[in-house]
Every structure is written in C-alpha cells, then in structure tokens.
Amino acid sequence: MSDAGVLETLLRRIEAADGGVDSLETASVLGVDHQVLVGAVKSLLALEDKLSFGKIGFSKAMSNKWIKVDKTHEGGPRIFRSVENIEDQGAVEGLLWLLSTSQHELWIIIETAIQLTTTRWTVKSYWITKGSCFSTTITKPETELTPEMIANDGGRDLRLRRRETSALKKGTSAKTWTLGSWKEKKFKPYNFEALGVAPDCGHLHPLMKVRTQFRQIFLEMGFTEMPTNNFIESSFWNFDSLFQPQQHPARDAHDTFFISDPALAHEFPLEYLERVKKIHSEGGYGSQGYKYDWKIEEAQKNILRTHTTAVSARMLYKLAQQYFSIDRVFRNETLDATHLAEFHQIEGVVADRGLTLGDLMGTLHQFFTKLGITKLRFKPAYNPYTEPSMEVFSYHEGLKKWVEVGNSGVFRPEMLLPMGLPEDVTVIAWGLSLERPTMIKYGINNIRELVGHKVNLQMVYDGPICRLES
C-alpha cells in the first residue's frame, strides 16, 4: 500500500472510530510497518506545526544529484528523478571491508551482532483521535495572506457590484459570480511564540558609549564642557603658552604633524604673547626661564594639536574654574597595540585657591570609580607645564599589565601667571585617554580594533550596551 493510501485509509478509520484508534493495531490491520503509519501521522502534523521531517532527506538527495527541481513549471516548483537507480556505496564499501577482515575480527563482529539481536526493543504506539480541524481530505493550509489575494478580491467585489446592478437592469441573475478566493482558503494559525527576525538598526561604537559615560560623570561632578572645535592649533597655544620650550623634542616633526597650508598663524593676544616670550627667554615671577632666544616664527607654526591642553590654555586665559573637554588629538606615533597616531583625550582643569596634589588624586580616583575602574596607580613624571606631575595607570586584565591611561599635574606658575591669574590661585589638570579605558572595559587587547581599517564591525554590532557601575 502506498503512503497516500495508508494516509487515506487511516483518516477513514479515525472518522468511523468512536474516540480514536491505536497506531500499532491499525498498522497490523492494514498490513503495513508501524513506522510507516507513524510517518503518515507526522506528515499530518507537519501541515499544522510547520515541522520539517523531509528537509534532511531532500537535502541529501539534492546534494547527491538523485533529484532535481524545476522552478519554471506553471503550477509551481516540481521535483523530478535524476537517476534510474541509487547505489548504496556505503554498503558496497562495507562488504569489501568484511572480505578483507581477519577471522578473529569477524568473530568479534558476529558476537556483537548476536548481542544486538537479542537485545529487547521498546515499541511505542500512539492513540490517534480526531482534532478540532479533522477532515478526511488533506488540504495544505495557506501560510500568509498575499497582496495579490487582497488586490484580486477587491477587484472582484467591485466587478460583482457593477455586474449585479447591470444584471438587475437586464433581468438576469448575479448569483453565479464569486467573491475573492482568500475567503475560501484555510490559513495556518499564527505562532506568536516564534522569534522574529531582528530589525536592522544603528549601533553605537564602544568609544561613543564610553565617551557618553565620561561626559555624564564630569557633568555630575559639576564641570562645564569646553569648546574643542579646532583640530588645528598654532604652536603658540599648543606649546609656548604651556611653558614648553621651542627646542623641546615633542615639537619635532618626528612627534608632531605640521600643517603646510596655512603654515603660519598671525592672530595672537599681543600683550600675553610678550609675557610668554619674556618668561621663556628671561624668566620672571621667581623663575629663571629657559634662557634662550625665543622666536615668533616657531610660535606661528600651525600643527594638528597634540593634546587638548591647548584648549585648557585658552580657557585659563579667560579665567576658567572647572572645565573639561573630550576630543581628538594627533601625534606622530609608532603604531602598536596601545598607540595610535589619532586618538581621544579627556581634558579636565580645576582652578581654585589652596588646591594640592591630594585634591588632584582624589578627583581622579572619584572619576575612575564612577567609571567602574578601581585598580589605579599614580607614578611621578615630568611635564614642562606641570610640577608636580603624575602618570595614571590602570590594570588591563587582557594584556595582564598596567597600562597608562592618563597624565596629570599642577600647572606651573610660569604658565599661569603670564595669563594674569592671581598668584594664590592653583590649577590642577589632567589629560586622560578614551581608547585605553574602553579597551579595559570591553576586554580589547589591540587598540587598532577600535579605530581604523582593522576595526571589528561585528564587535560593534554584537556589543551590548555598556552599563558602567556608577
């Protein structure tokens, strides 16, 4: 009996039965294998539950080129046999292997086969009953309502009304006309438990997430954000105003990107420029200066700013109190796992009377604690424009080492007093990295995975929202 015949007979027996039928007993009466009957029942379930019992066999047959699919057929795709017979190469190879096997190995195989054949097997049977959608005819339900169904139905309804009016005028009947075909279709119920396809949407880069958190922390601490809209600075504001000598190695082309067009800046506050020149070449305010011939030509050179401390210098010139900024800076660095030629710097300055190095350390500790980074170290350092100076380190679990995340210090009087600030005002300041704390928070071992052509976009897509412990 064919599979279709088994299914048809089964449905008729269920319809005539009082309550249901037993699958094992029915298979025996029909003279078919029990698994054949179970397969027929599962094929019925597949119509309602969207099961895919045939996908594996179909895929295997397609990969072996036993069947082919014709998608150009008017009635829809059809499947055709590609080969007359199917050769079981696995069985052939198995027989050849047995012929080459030793007698001892054959006895082991035979003993194993005897053990398997004497093993007790459990046969599961099923009680089959009528469901709410029982029918003796098998109709594949529709899976979706297509636009064509709706459009065609609307047209038919419109034509139906017109023809009814015309028929009434002519004395003919309009009952033979039908409505849209979708009203006669049976549709599968929606599975509201199924997971839908995730919609396409934008994703925030980890740097942007951490930058937003940095900014929020500073605002909560009472800081005001500084404008940082000029990537190009004159050497005067980037170096000279910070009491950094013109022969300093950082002002060399090996460390700084110089601009060729326009190569020079011309607008400076002249009185302040003269005071800066004097403190460099002659000294003053209790300092002996650097004792060299300060040149305006060096101060005029335009560069890509090497730090946002140049922004702080401009704001201090206007007497800042508590300011911060987050923006890009540029240095002619050798690229490696923790260095880039372009990166972000978080700049903060606090101006007040009576500030000490302890205030600076406490402010930085509070900031990083809000960020969720508690493993901090402070190391004495040298900066031309701060004294004392400190480098800030945090432990990177991925790299298994302490990584510098910023620099800090107390601005020197040689920098502050030429600006016109009172002598009893102290300014503490720091410049922090954005990339390296992001690497620590996200467990990224190479900074080039965050910025540049090697950035891992899948990491951006898959990265969860960064929730930092505040």
Order of alpha helices (4+ residues) and beta strands (2+ residues): alpha-beta-alpha-alpha-alpha-beta-beta-alpha-alpha-beta-alpha-alpha-beta-beta-alpha-alpha-alpha-beta-alpha-beta-beta-alpha-beta-beta-beta-alpha-beta-alpha-alpha
